Amino acid sequence: MKIAGIGFRTEAPTASLQDALNQTGHTVDAIATAADKAKAPQITELAKILGVPLIAVPLDELSQEITITQSPRVAERYGTGSLAEAAALAAVGENAHLLDRRVTSTDGMATAAIAEGPDA
């Protein structure tokens, strides 16, 4: 199973999230983000467009994930280096691994990272 972790700024439009995801080059089975962002209209709209479940990752689980990318702003807010990478890893669960470091949308408003597990 491949899951996309998505990080985004509050003012990011759905198109930014979709652009970041498209840049990964992967088709996914679900998308994930931090629980405090999971009800934002742009991420719920993206899940609807893709026809995949949206996983709200509890904030305490994000801080347990070791990420490739290190953003001081994200580290201060979520206790991890990349929201997209941490959300993808946490949503996949045990033995998850990232396929690559996160990518950023063209406008810099959203990020996406893909993780998969051993059953993928």
Buried (B, 14 or more C-beta within 10 A) or exposed (E): BBBBBBBBBEEBBBBBBBBBBEBBEBEBBBBBBBBBBBEBEBBBBBBEEBEBEBBBBEBEBBEEBEBEBEBEEBBEBBBBBBBBBBBBBBBBBEEBEBBEEBBBBEEEBBBBBBBBBEEE
